[in-house]
Amino acid sequence: MQITRKKIFSVIGIILLIGYVIAVWWSIEPDILEPETLQNERGEHVIGYATTSSLIDTLESLLDKPGGWLSNDIMPPSVMMDNMPAFEFGALEQSRDLALIMRKEFSRSQSQSTADSDLLAAHSKLNIEHTSWLVPSAEGEYREAIKLLKLYRAKISDTENSNAQFYARADNLNEWLKEVQKRLGSISQRLSASVGQERLNTDLAGDSTARQSTPSLASSEIKTSWWKIDDVLYESRGSAWALLNFMKAIEVDFADVLEKKNAEVSLRQIIRELEATQQTVWSPMVLNGDGFGLVANHSLVMANYISRANAAVIDLTNLLSQG
């Protein structure tokens, strides 16, 4: 009986070890992507190819990395993993934002023009719940979105097809940067809440006649649950990873606009701050020390890089808004 019990424990130990090794392998984050370019017969870069390709490659990297899409897995070891699913969700949110702006702004010449049908369908498929595992599954819908994005990319690469376009203008770039500001601002606030903060209510600041539907407190204590601190950190890493891929592509497609506004350096500063967010986390766990305490606070370090990237985005928006 004793021998049988030892064998059972040995088998359980081996299974747990194998599961741990697989979980570590599946937790390896994707590499930063370099923009793809395409030249036409005149030797000019096809406008919009780099941005569209960066969205396609980002989504494919999430689906084809070790373990595939983990957010909707219901079997071990992935069901017990939370860092990589959080990374996936952060990258997906940035991808959804870019797909939305491509549909609303980049592919349309003016407010009365029609949206591209492929981009419209692709954006709709990207909005499926990321944890969906039944029919339709999240992976299936995201792969369908990739196919539609590739169709759009093929259309804008065809010089004989004038129906599909990608407009690289300062005004529509600004629309995307406004979405980026909101996303980065939210991430920064959530990261900073790792140590807890008492925040004043500034919802109606700047307008004495402003009103809101229901009353709220003048101040409130905001603190991220200890169990969610690592999720917020890895979600922010995923968001910054996807945004970094997109910024590198924007630098290619909007090169003339950035040069005219003398804004190339501002974009490179954003890229530099986002690259800093992708440094290796050497600690075996996400630490949550006080701001000036003895133990590091990884969330505050990440919040620093995200806030600086957001400040650079705001500077770039101001430059693009100038005549």
C-alpha positions as CSV (number, residue, x, y, z in Angstrom):
1,M,0.0,0.0,0.0
2,Q,2.9,2.3,0.8
3,I,4.5,1.7,-2.5
4,T,1.3,2.4,-4.4
5,R,0.9,5.7,-2.6
6,K,4.5,6.7,-3.5
7,K,3.8,5.9,-7.1
8,I,0.7,8.0,-7.1
9,F,2.5,10.9,-5.6
10,S,5.3,10.5,-8.1
11,V,2.9,10.5,-11.0
12,I,1.2,13.6,-9.7
13,G,4.5,15.3,-9.2
14,I,5.6,14.5,-12.8
15,I,2.3,15.8,-14.1
16,L,2.6,19.0,-12.1
17,L,6.2,19.5,-13.3
18,I,5.2,19.0,-16.9
19,G,2.3,21.4,-16.5
20,Y,4.6,24.0,-15.0
21,V,7.2,23.7,-17.8
22,I,4.4,24.1,-20.4
23,A,3.0,27.1,-18.6
24,V,6.4,28.8,-18.5
25,W,6.9,28.1,-22.3
26,W,3.4,29.4,-23.1
27,S,4.1,32.5,-21.0
28,I,6.9,33.7,-23.4
29,E,5.8,37.0,-24.8
30,P,5.9,37.7,-28.6
31,D,8.8,39.6,-30.1
32,I,8.4,43.2,-31.2
33,L,7.4,43.3,-34.8
34,E,9.1,45.4,-37.5
35,P,6.9,47.1,-40.1
36,E,6.3,45.5,-43.5
37,T,6.5,47.7,-46.6
38,L,5.5,47.3,-50.2
39,Q,6.6,49.4,-53.2
40,N,4.6,50.1,-56.3
41,E,5.9,50.0,-59.9
42,R,7.2,53.6,-59.4
43,G,9.3,52.6,-56.4
44,E,7.0,54.4,-53.9
45,H,5.8,52.9,-50.7
46,V,2.2,51.8,-50.8
47,I,0.4,54.0,-48.3
48,G,-1.4,52.0,-45.6
49,Y,0.4,48.7,-46.3
50,A,2.6,49.0,-43.2
51,T,-0.2,49.9,-40.8
52,T,-2.5,47.2,-42.1
53,S,0.2,44.6,-42.0
54,S,1.2,45.6,-38.5
55,L,-2.4,44.9,-37.4
56,I,-2.5,41.6,-39.2
57,D,0.9,40.5,-37.9
58,T,0.0,41.5,-34.3
59,L,-3.1,39.4,-34.4
60,E,-1.4,36.5,-36.0
61,S,1.4,36.7,-33.4
62,L,-1.2,36.4,-30.6
63,L,-2.9,33.5,-32.3
64,D,0.2,31.6,-33.4
65,K,2.5,32.1,-30.3
66,P,3.3,29.0,-28.1
67,G,0.0,27.8,-26.7
68,G,-2.0,29.8,-29.2
69,W,-4.9,32.0,-27.8
70,L,-5.1,31.2,-24.1
71,S,-7.8,33.6,-22.9
72,N,-10.6,31.1,-23.7
73,D,-8.9,27.9,-22.7
74,I,-10.8,25.8,-20.2
75,M,-8.2,23.0,-19.7
76,P,-5.0,23.0,-17.6
77,P,-2.5,24.3,-17.5
78,S,-3.8,27.4,-19.4
79,V,-6.9,27.6,-17.3
80,M,-4.7,28.3,-14.3
81,M,-2.6,31.0,-16.2
82,D,-3.6,34.6,-16.0
83,N,-0.6,36.7,-17.0
84,M,-0.5,35.7,-20.7
85,P,-4.3,36.0,-21.1
86,A,-4.0,39.5,-19.6
87,F,-1.3,40.3,-22.1
88,E,-3.5,39.0,-24.9
89,F,-6.4,41.2,-23.8
90,G,-4.3,44.3,-23.6
91,A,-3.0,43.8,-27.1
92,L,-6.5,43.0,-28.4
93,E,-7.9,46.2,-27.0
94,Q,-5.2,48.2,-28.9
95,S,-6.0,46.2,-32.1
96,R,-9.7,46.9,-31.7
97,D,-9.0,50.6,-31.4
98,L,-6.8,50.6,-34.5
99,A,-9.4,48.6,-36.5
100,L,-12.1,51.1,-35.5
101,I,-10.0,54.1,-36.6
102,M,-9.1,52.3,-39.9
103,R,-12.8,51.8,-40.5
104,K,-13.9,55.3,-39.5
105,E,-11.0,57.5,-40.5
106,F,-8.0,56.0,-42.4
107,S,-10.1,54.4,-45.1
108,R,-12.5,57.3,-45.6
109,S,-11.9,60.6,-47.4
110,Q,-14.6,62.6,-45.6
111,S,-17.5,62.2,-43.2
112,Q,-20.1,61.4,-46.0
113,S,-18.0,58.6,-47.6
114,T,-18.9,55.0,-47.1
115,A,-16.9,52.6,-44.9
116,D,-14.9,49.8,-46.5
117,S,-17.0,46.6,-46.2
118,D,-14.0,44.4,-45.3
119,L,-12.8,46.7,-42.5
120,L,-16.4,47.0,-41.2
121,A,-16.7,43.2,-41.0
122,A,-13.2,42.8,-39.6
123,H,-13.9,45.3,-36.8
124,S,-17.1,43.5,-36.0
125,K,-15.4,40.1,-35.7
126,L,-12.6,41.5,-33.5
127,N,-15.3,42.6,-30.9
128,I,-16.3,39.1,-30.0
129,E,-15.7,38.3,-26.3
130,H,-12.1,37.2,-26.0
131,T,-13.0,34.4,-23.6
132,S,-15.6,32.8,-26.0
133,W,-14.7,29.2,-26.6
134,L,-17.9,27.8,-28.0
135,V,-19.2,28.4,-31.5
136,P,-18.2,30.9,-32.7
137,S,-14.8,30.8,-30.8
138,A,-12.6,33.8,-30.3
139,E,-9.8,32.4,-32.4
140,G,-12.1,31.6,-35.3
141,E,-13.5,35.1,-35.4
142,Y,-10.1,36.7,-35.1
143,R,-8.8,34.6,-38.0
144,E,-11.7,35.6,-40.1
145,A,-10.9,39.2,-39.2
146,I,-7.3,38.6,-40.4
147,K,-8.6,37.3,-43.7
148,L,-10.7,40.4,-44.2
149,L,-7.8,42.7,-43.3
150,K,-5.7,40.9,-45.9
151,L,-8.4,41.5,-48.5
152,Y,-8.4,45.2,-47.7
153,R,-4.6,45.2,-47.9
154,A,-4.7,43.6,-51.3
155,K,-7.2,46.2,-52.5
156,I,-5.1,49.2,-51.5
157,S,-2.0,47.5,-53.0
158,D,-3.7,47.2,-56.4
159,T,-3.0,50.4,-58.4
160,E,-6.0,49.6,-60.7
161,N,-8.4,49.5,-57.8
162,S,-9.4,53.1,-56.7
163,N,-12.4,52.0,-54.6
164,A,-10.3,51.1,-51.5
165,Q,-8.0,53.7,-50.0
166,F,-5.9,54.5,-47.0
167,Y,-5.6,58.2,-46.4
168,A,-2.4,59.3,-44.5
169,R,-3.5,62.8,-43.3
170,A,-2.7,64.7,-40.1
171,D,-6.4,64.9,-39.1
172,N,-7.2,61.2,-39.2
173,L,-3.9,60.3,-37.5
174,N,-4.9,62.7,-34.7
175,E,-8.2,60.8,-34.3
176,W,-6.3,57.6,-33.7
177,L,-3.9,59.3,-31.3
178,K,-6.8,60.6,-29.3
179,E,-7.9,57.0,-28.8
180,V,-4.4,56.1,-27.8
181,Q,-4.4,58.9,-25.2
182,K,-7.5,57.6,-23.6
183,R,-6.2,54.0,-23.5
184,L,-2.8,55.0,-22.1
185,G,-4.4,57.3,-19.5
186,S,-6.6,54.5,-18.3
187,I,-3.7,52.1,-18.1
188,S,-1.6,54.6,-16.2
189,Q,-4.3,55.2,-13.6
190,R,-4.9,51.5,-13.0
191,L,-1.2,50.8,-12.6
192,S,-0.8,53.7,-10.1
193,A,-3.7,52.3,-8.1
194,S,-1.5,49.4,-7.1
195,V,-0.5,51.2,-3.9
196,G,-3.8,52.9,-3.3
197,Q,-4.7,56.5,-3.8
198,E,-7.3,59.0,-2.6
199,R,-8.4,60.7,-5.8
200,L,-10.4,63.9,-6.0
201,N,-13.4,63.9,-8.3
202,T,-12.6,66.0,-11.3
203,D,-15.3,64.7,-13.6
204,L,-17.0,68.1,-14.0
205,A,-13.9,70.3,-13.8
206,G,-13.6,73.2,-16.3
207,D,-17.3,73.8,-16.8
208,S,-19.5,75.4,-14.1
209,T,-22.7,74.4,-15.9
210,A,-21.7,70.8,-16.3
211,R,-24.0,68.2,-14.7
212,Q,-24.0,64.4,-14.3
213,S,-26.8,61.8,-14.1
214,T,-26.2,60.7,-10.5
215,P,-24.2,62.3,-7.7
216,S,-20.7,61.0,-6.7
217,L,-18.3,61.5,-3.8
218,A,-15.9,64.4,-3.8
219,S,-13.1,62.0,-3.3
220,S,-12.6,58.2,-3.3
221,E,-10.0,55.6,-2.3
222,I,-8.8,53.7,-5.4
223,K,-6.7,50.6,-4.9
224,T,-6.2,47.6,-7.2
225,S,-6.8,44.2,-5.5
226,W,-3.7,42.3,-4.6
227,W,-4.9,39.4,-6.7
228,K,-5.3,41.7,-9.8
229,I,-2.0,43.6,-9.7
230,D,-0.1,41.1,-11.9
231,D,-3.0,41.0,-14.4
232,V,-3.0,44.8,-14.7
233,L,0.7,44.8,-15.3
234,Y,0.7,42.2,-18.0
235,E,-2.3,43.7,-19.6
236,S,-0.4,47.0,-19.8
237,R,2.6,45.1,-21.3
238,G,0.4,43.6,-24.0
239,S,-1.2,46.9,-24.8
240,A,2.2,48.6,-25.0
241,W,3.6,45.8,-27.2
242,A,0.7,46.1,-29.7
243,L,0.9,49.9,-29.7
244,L,4.7,49.7,-30.3
245,N,4.1,47.6,-33.4
246,F,1.5,50.1,-34.7
247,M,3.7,53.1,-34.0
248,K,6.5,51.7,-36.0
249,A,4.2,51.2,-38.9
250,I,2.7,54.7,-38.5
251,E,6.2,56.1,-38.8
252,V,6.4,54.5,-42.3
253,D,2.9,55.3,-43.6
254,F,2.7,58.9,-42.2
255,A,6.4,59.8,-42.9
256,D,5.5,62.8,-45.2
257,V,2.9,64.1,-42.7
258,L,5.4,63.8,-39.8
259,E,8.1,65.5,-41.8
260,K,5.9,68.4,-42.8
261,K,4.9,68.9,-39.1
262,N,8.5,68.3,-38.0
263,A,7.1,65.6,-35.7
264,E,9.4,62.7,-36.4
265,V,11.3,63.1,-33.2
266,S,8.1,63.2,-31.2
267,L,7.0,59.8,-32.6
268,R,10.4,58.3,-32.0
269,Q,10.2,59.4,-28.4
270,I,6.9,57.5,-28.1
271,I,8.5,54.4,-29.6
272,R,11.4,54.7,-27.1
273,E,9.2,54.9,-24.1
274,L,7.1,51.9,-25.3
275,E,10.2,49.9,-25.9
276,A,11.2,50.4,-22.3
277,T,7.9,48.8,-21.2
278,Q,9.0,45.6,-22.9
279,Q,12.1,45.0,-20.7
280,T,12.3,41.6,-19.1
281,V,10.6,41.2,-15.7
282,W,13.3,39.3,-13.8
283,S,11.4,38.9,-10.6
284,P,9.5,35.6,-10.3
285,M,6.5,37.5,-9.1
286,V,5.1,41.1,-9.6
287,L,6.2,43.0,-6.5
288,N,4.0,45.7,-5.0
289,G,6.2,47.7,-2.6
290,D,5.3,51.2,-1.4
291,G,6.4,54.1,-3.6
292,F,9.6,54.8,-1.7
293,G,9.7,51.5,0.3
294,L,12.4,48.8,0.5
295,V,10.7,46.6,-2.1
296,A,10.2,47.5,-5.7
297,N,6.8,48.3,-7.2
298,H,6.7,47.0,-10.7
299,S,3.4,48.6,-11.4
300,L,4.7,52.1,-10.6
301,V,7.7,51.5,-12.9
302,M,5.4,50.5,-15.7
303,A,3.1,53.5,-15.0
304,N,6.1,55.8,-15.3
305,Y,6.9,54.6,-18.8
306,I,3.2,54.5,-19.9
307,S,2.7,58.1,-18.6
308,R,5.7,59.4,-20.4
309,A,4.6,57.7,-23.6
310,N,1.2,59.3,-23.1
311,A,2.7,62.7,-22.6
312,A,4.7,62.2,-25.8
313,V,1.4,61.3,-27.6
314,I,-0.2,64.5,-26.4
315,D,2.8,66.5,-27.6
316,L,2.5,64.8,-31.0
317,T,-1.2,65.5,-31.2
318,N,-0.6,69.2,-30.5
319,L,2.0,69.3,-33.3
320,L,-0.3,67.7,-35.8
321,S,-3.1,70.1,-34.9
322,Q,-1.0,73.1,-35.7
323,G,-1.3,74.6,-39.2
